[in-house]
Amino acid sequence: MAGLSGGLAAFGRCTHAVVRALPESLCRQALRSTAGPEVDFARAEREYQLYVGVLRGKLGLQVLELPADESLPDCVFVEDVAVVCEETALLTRPGAPSRRKEVEAMKRVLESLNLNIVEMVDENATLDGGDVLFTGREFFVGLSKRTNQRGAEILADTFKDYAVSTVPVHDSLHLKSFCSMAGPNLIAIGSSEAAQKALKTMQQMSDHRYDKLTVPDDAAANCVYLNIPSKGHVLLHRAPEEYPESAKVFEKLKDHMLIPIANTELEKVDGSLTCCSVLINKASEL
């Protein structure tokens, strides 16, 4: 979940990124919604290093990398354990019990950035950051196998300056399995019936009219938008060799710096591009 500073002019601004190294246990023990080929760890590591290299080297973010924990096979997916907006960080209560200890390392690193920390301690609440879409104007929260109504209510209590609407998610792991923000007023959305139905729900819930960028592949609709002062609009999107038709749609965004990134291996265990970072905008350098 991108940590986005208030005001649409600042949407996508980012100074820091929190990431977490891949544990080798991910290959055999990571949660996955469907059975399939095993993750190639060496290839997954290369793809992850490219992703982190873009954030640090190409975009100039301060990248804070947490160490891998072999007892937490899903720990690379840091987005699910924290939602950061402006100076406040909500530490979630992931829907999968095996992932709840991932919050501990995230709490320490966010405290080091002097963010206001809110912890989700209600045992009836579950929330994965992958179900949280912040548009710069409001939050949409997917109600999924991993996120429930109580989790959405706690998010609304935490970020009182923004409207929060819930969106049923049935056929995907998370809301952002088939959508994300591709720009300040632009929702990238997949073409499946479930994705289009969710978009319709969001349009009905919102007082604002968003532009939409429809891509053929649901997985490719998950992209990472950043607004970097020296670069302008930046979009990390899935590589053409993975989703050629969707890549052609992104290539129509002439005002964006487009950075294709492969995510072939982590996709096998339901990983998307937004999953692997928590983006934070600090008003001043620490």
N, C-alpha and C positions, 0 to 999 in steps of 0.2 A: 504494500500500500504506500503510495507516494505521500511523503510529508509535504503538504502544499501550503504555502503561506497565504494569508487572507487576501482577498481581492483577486479578481480575475486577471488583472495585469500581471500578477505574480504566479498565476497557475503554472505548475510544472517547474518552478524555480527549485533548485536543489543544490546544497553545498556538500552534504555527506551521504554516504550509502553504507548501510550495515549489510554484510554478507556473511556466509558461514561455509567453511570448507566441507567437501564431500567426505563422509565416512565410507569406508569400503563395505560396511554392512548394508549400505543402500541397495547394493546389487541384488541381494537375496531376501532382505528383510523389510525393505520399504513397503508401505501400504500401496496397494494398487487396486483400481476399481475393476480391472479385467486382467485375466491371465494373458501372458504373452511372452515374447522373447526376453531373455535376461539382459540387464543393463551391461553394456561394455564399459567397465570402469575407466579404462585408459582414455577412451573416447569421451566419456562424460566429463572427465577431468579436463581434457583439452577444451571442450566446449565451455565449461565453467570458467576456465582461465581466460578465454577470449572475452567472455561476458564481463568479468571483473576488469580485464585490461582496457576494455572500452570505457567503462565508468571512470577508471583511474587515469589512464593515459590519454585517451582521446578527448574525454569530456572534462578532465581536471577535477573530479570530485575527490574529497577526502574519503577514502574507503577504509572502513573499520572491519577487519576480517576476524570473525570468531573462529576458534579451532573446531575441527570436527570432533564429534563424540560418537564413538562406535556403539554405545548403548542407545543412541538416538538415531536410527537409520534415516529418518526423514528430516534431519535438522538443517539440511541445506535450504529448505523451503521456509526461509525466515519471515516472509510476508504474513504467514498465517498466525504468528505469535505476537504481532504488534500492529496497531493502527496509529499512525502519527499524523497529526494535523496541526500546523503552526507549532506552538511550543508545548503541546500536550501529547503524551503517548499513552494509549490504552493498551495494557498488556492483556491479551485475550485468554480465554479458556478453551483451547482447541477441542473440537468435537471428538477427536480420537484420543482416548485416555493415554495411549502409548506416547503421545506427543506433548503431554502437559509439562514435562520437565524441561522442554526446550525453552520455556519462558525465562528460566533462571538466568542463563547467560545473556539473553536479550535485555533483561532488567538491568544488569550491571552495566552494559555498554550504553544504554540510554540514560542511565543515571550519570555516567561520565560526561554526557553532553548537556547536563543540567536541564533536562526536560522535566516538565511536570508529569509525574508518573501516576497513572490510575490503574489499579489492579482489579481484575474481574474475579472476585472471590465467591460470588454466589454459585453454589454447587448445582443449582438448577439451570444455569446459563451455559451455553456453548457459543463460541464465535471463532471462525477462521477468517483471517484477513483476506483470504482469497474470495470471500463472499462480500467484500466491502468495496464498492465503487464510489469514489469521491470525484465529483464533477467540477469542483471549484465553487459550486453554488449550493450543493446538497449532497447527501449520502443516499445511495441505494444499497440495501443489504439483502443478499440472497438468503432465503430460508431453505436450507438444504439438509442433507444427512449430517452435516458438520456444524450448522449454525441454526439456533432456534430463536423464537420470539423474545425470550428473556435476554439473550445475548444482544439482540438488536435494540432492546429497550435500554440496556446499560450503555451501549454506544451512543444512543440519543441523549441520555443523561450526561454523558461525558462531553459531548460536543454540542452544547445547547444553542450555539449560534447558527446551527445549520438544521434544515429540515431533514428528517430521516424517513424513508419509505421502504417497505419490505416487498420483495419480489420472490414468488415461489420458484424454486429450482428443482426440477424433477429428474431430468435425464443426464445431468452432468454433475461432476463433483462439486463445483463451485459456480457462483455467478460469473466470475471472471474466467471460467473455462471457455466462454464463448463471447466475451465482450471486454472492452477496456476503453480508456480515454486515449484518443489519438491526436488530441489537440485541445485548445481551451474550450471549445464548444462542440467538439466532435467525438461522437461515440463510434468506435469500431465494433461491428457486430457480425456474427456468423450468419450463415444462410439457412441453417437448419430450422425446422418448424419450432423447436423448443426455444432457440435463440430469438427468433422473430416474435414469438409469443411473449417472451420476457421483455423485449424492447417495447412492445405495445403496452405492456403493464407499466413500464417506466414512463412512457410518454403520457399515459393517462394519469399517473400519480403526480407528475410535475407541472408546475405553473409555467415552466420555461420550455421553449421549443429548441431542441438540440438538432444539430446537423448529424447525419449518420453516414458512415462509411461501411458499406456492406461488402464482406469478402466471402468467397465461396466456401472456405474451410473454417469451421468454428475455432479450431485450435490456433489458427493464424490471427484470429481477431484479438487475441491477447498480445498486446504490444506495450512498450514502455515509452511514454511521452515525457520529455524534459524540455524546459525552457532555460537554456544556458546563455548568460549575457553575451559571451563572446562568439557563440555559435548560432543563436536564435532557436527556432523550433527544431528539436531533435527527436527522431523516432527510431527506437530499436524494434525491429520486426523480424519475423521468421524468414529464414533464408529461401531464395528461389529454388534451390535444389530440393527443399522439403515441400514447399507449397507454391509451385510456379504461378498458378492462376491468381492466388491471393497476393503474391509479390507484385504482380502486374498492377493490381489495384493500388497498392501502397505507392508504387512508382508514379502515380498520377498526382501525388502530393508535392507539387513543385516548390512550395515554400518551406518544406522540411529538409533537414539533413537526414537522409535515410541511412541507417546502419543495419544491414541484414546480419542476423545471428542465428546459428544453428542450435537447435535444442532437441536433437533427435533422441538422445539417450534418456534425458530426464523426462521427456514426454511419455516414455514407457511406464513411468511410475507417477503419471498424472501431473508432471511438472510443467509449468508455463514460464514465459519470460518474466512476468511480474513476480512470480513466486520467490525468486532468488535474491531479492534485495528489499530492504526497507529504506526508502528515500526520505531525506530530512533536509529542511531548509532552515539553517540557523541564521538569525539576523546579523550576528557578528561572529567573527572568528574567535575560537577559544584558545 
